[in-house]
Amino acid sequence: MRRTRFRRATGLVLYAILASALGAAAAMWAEAQESAPARIAQPANAAPPVPFQKPAPLPEQSPLPINLPTALQLANAQALDIRLASERIRVAAAQLDRARTLWLPTIYVGTDYFRHDGQIQDVAGSVFGTSKQAFLIGAGPSAVFAVSDALFEPLAQRQVLRAREASLQTATNDTFLAVAEAYFTVQQARGELAGALDTARRAEELVQRVEKLGDRYIAGVEVIRARTELSRRRQAASLARDKWRVAASELQRILRLDPLAIVEPVEPPHLAMSLVSLEEKVDGLIPVALSNRPELATQQALVQANWERWRQERLRPLVPSVLLRGAATNPAGTLAGGAFGGGLNDNLRDFSARGDFDIQVIWELQNLGFGNRARREERRAEHESSILELFRVQDQVAAEVVQAHALVHSAAGRIKDAESGLRDAADSLAKNLEGLRQTKQGDLIVLLIRPQEVVDAVRTLSLAYNDYYAAVADYNRAQFRLYRALGHPAQFLAGDDTACPPR
């Protein structure tokens, strides 16, 4: 038992030291960030590596223009997860109000009619027959004051309310992240569609040039190869359009928009958003996340709530309960508006005021004390489990920061490579198409660039488009994941100046 108490006390001390250290580290980081609040920064890649042609929805599709800040604002207003979290706060607030009234008795107001006919026994033991009746109207208190419940339950419920309030911020952050990820998935699909349409256009040009060469320069199989590639490019464009529609429907589901429309982001899909500087080191970001994440605030409040309930069960056998029962009538007052009266047989008379009160002080040992012991051990286990859950959440938060930080840097490097790759692929295809016109005349007529080489260049350009827009979308998603992992309030991204700024 002593070892258990020592380990528990040691764990609480270490937890307090860790919380203080994290708070100090977060405060230092906050001072450095006060001059640079985290808004959605202007992207550095304002111009695409290849001229961008905005893909348009099909004629039968109803476009719904939207930009990222508007999407985030709609999430804050219409997302169901945020509204559900708000309702849970109302439930917790009502439970706290109810816990605060445990000191107050319950008042009963009503009437009572009593009738007896036949044998009855008096106090002395004699049995005799009689008929009588009585009528009562009035009001009276009735209560069982479990003092330990009245003391500690409001403290526990106050912590539960704090946990629900922090959970609302968690739901908001998670919803904003889901909206941002869905938004950038739509952007990626639009970029891939633009690339697929451009590649299909170049494949059509290839088919036209190959057909003009005729049998004098190439074999008939080259025309078939070019047409086959054009068919594949058109299918790829059709699949990319379907991917845009599917991605748009997911964003519309989260934002609860018209499902028959198709969202059309205002920003071009090549823009890379910046929320957290790439110069930030991961070892400096982890303390910030451990200080800011609302999940940790939720779990800390639950630890405190379980602590109060453990104290409640420890004191329950020592603190008595108070039982109060009573009834009162007053024919001249307003409490009951009636009285008590009765008489023999069918006579009801002698109405007058009446009051009965019964007060008891009781110490309760549930199941000879073994029940109290079991409940105390249950609460202790819940408290220690909540501490372990807090440590698990801390480890998860640190891991999320490390993972998001790594994804941001990886995607940033991929964007650079994909940009140069896309430029080279577009340049290569343009030169290969031009090379189809160049022949060497002499004893033999030879094409300097063969059609199969141009077909390969078309495929390379298609892959380069997909790689580039995937890298940009992955970078944007990783930026939002890192922002959310640091625990910054998501409302700040939507321009809600009432939200707490990032610390």
Rosetta blueprint (number, residue, H / E / L):
1 M L
2 R H
3 R H
4 T H
5 R H
6 F H
7 R H
8 R H
9 A H
10 T H
11 G H
12 L H
13 V H
14 L H
15 Y H
16 A H
17 I H
18 L H
19 A H
20 S H
21 A H
22 L H
23 G H
24 A H
25 A H
26 A H
27 A H
28 M H
29 W H
30 A H
31 E H
32 A H
33 Q H
34 E L
35 S L
36 A L
37 P L
38 A L
39 R L
40 I L
41 A E
42 Q L
43 P L
44 A L
45 N L
46 A L
47 A L
48 P L
49 P L
50 V L
51 P L
52 F L
53 Q L
54 K L
55 P L
56 A L
57 P L
58 L L
59 P L
60 E L
61 Q L
62 S E
63 P E
64 L E
65 P E
66 I E
67 N L
68 L H
69 P H
70 T H
71 A H
72 L H
73 Q H
74 L H
75 A H
76 N H
77 A H
78 Q H
79 A L
80 L H
81 D H
82 I H
83 R H
84 L H
85 A H
86 S H
87 E H
88 R H
89 I H
90 R H
91 V H
92 A H
93 A H
94 A H
95 Q H
96 L H
97 D H
98 R H
99 A H
100 R H
101 T L
102 L L
103 W L
104 L L
105 P L
106 T E
107 I E
108 Y E
109 V E
110 G E
111 T E
112 D E
113 Y E
114 F E
115 R E
116 H E
117 D E
118 G E
119 Q E
120 I E
121 Q E
122 D L
123 V L
124 A L
125 G L
126 S L
127 V E
128 F E
129 G E
130 T E
131 S E
132 K E
133 Q E
134 A E
135 F E
136 L E
137 I E
138 G E
139 A E
140 G E
141 P E
142 S E
143 A E
144 V E
145 F E
146 A E
147 V H
148 S H
149 D H
150 A H
151 L H
152 F H
153 E H
154 P H
155 L H
156 A H
157 Q H
158 R H
159 Q H
160 V H
161 L H
162 R H
163 A H
164 R H
165 E H
166 A H
167 S H
168 L H
169 Q H
170 T H
171 A H
172 T H
173 N H
174 D H
175 T H
176 F H
177 L H
178 A H
179 V H
180 A H
181 E H
182 A H
183 Y H
184 F H
185 T H
186 V H
187 Q H
188 Q H
189 A H
190 R H
191 G H
192 E H
193 L H
194 A H
195 G H
196 A H
197 L H
198 D H
199 T H
200 A H
201 R H
202 R H
203 A H
204 E H
205 E H
206 L H
207 V H
208 Q H
209 R H
210 V H
211 E H
212 K H
213 L H
214 G H
215 D H
216 R H
217 Y H
218 I L
219 A L
220 G H
221 V H
222 E H
223 V H
224 I H
225 R H
226 A H
227 R H
228 T H
229 E H
230 L H
231 S H
232 R H
233 R H
234 R H
235 Q H
236 A H
237 A H
238 S H
239 L H
240 A H
241 R H
242 D H
243 K H
244 W H
245 R H
246 V H
247 A H
248 A H
249 S H
250 E H
251 L H
252 Q H
253 R H
254 I H
255 L H
256 R L
257 L L
258 D L
259 P L
260 L L
261 A E
262 I E
263 V E
264 E E
265 P E
266 V L
267 E L
268 P L
269 P L
270 H L
271 L L
272 A L
273 M L
274 S E
275 L L
276 V L
277 S L
278 L L
279 E L
280 E L
281 K L
282 V H
283 D H
284 G H
285 L H
286 I H
287 P H
288 V H
289 A H
290 L H
291 S H
292 N H
293 R L
294 P H
295 E H
296 L H
297 A H
298 T H
299 Q H
300 Q H
301 A H
302 L H
303 V H
304 Q H
305 A H
306 N H
307 W H
308 E H
309 R H
310 W H
311 R H
312 Q H
313 E H
314 R H
315 L H
316 R L
317 P L
318 L L
319 V L
320 P L
321 S E
322 V E
323 L E
324 L E
325 R E
326 G E
327 A E
328 A E
329 T E
330 N L
331 P L
332 A L
333 G L
334 T L
335 L L
336 A L
337 G L
338 G L
339 A L
340 F E
341 G E
342 G E
343 G E
344 L E
345 N L
346 D L
347 N L
348 L L
349 R E
350 D E
351 F E
352 S E
353 A L
354 R E
355 G E
356 D E
357 F E
358 D E
359 I E
360 Q E
361 V E
362 I E
363 W L
364 E L
365 L L
366 Q H
367 N H
368 L H
369 G H
370 F H
371 G H
372 N H
373 R H
374 A H
375 R H
376 R H
377 E H
378 E H
379 R H
380 R H
381 A H
382 E H
383 H H
384 E H
385 S H
386 S H
387 I H
388 L H
389 E H
390 L H
391 F H
392 R H
393 V H
394 Q H
395 D H
396 Q H
397 V H
398 A H
399 A H
400 E H
401 V H
402 V H
403 Q H
404 A H
405 H H
406 A H
407 L H
408 V H
409 H H
410 S H
411 A H
412 A H
413 G H
414 R H
415 I H
416 K H
417 D H
418 A H
419 E H
420 S H
421 G H
422 L H
423 R H
424 D H
425 A H
426 A H
427 D H
428 S H
429 L H
430 A H
431 K H
432 N H
433 L H
434 E H
435 G H
436 L L
437 R L
438 Q L
439 T E
440 K E
441 Q L
442 G L
443 D L
444 L L
445 I L
446 V E
447 L E
448 L L
449 I L
450 R L
451 P H
452 Q H
453 E H
454 V H
455 V H
456 D H
457 A H
458 V H
459 R H
460 T H
461 L H
462 S H
463 L H
464 A H
465 Y H
466 N H
467 D H
468 Y H
469 Y H
470 A H
471 A H
472 V H
473 A H
474 D H
475 Y H
476 N H
477 R H
478 A H
479 Q H
480 F H
481 R H
482 L H
483 Y H
484 R H
485 A H
486 L L
487 G L
488 H L
489 P L
490 A H
491 Q H
492 F H
493 L H
494 A H
495 G L
496 D L
497 D L
498 T L
499 A L
500 C L
501 P L
502 P L
503 R L
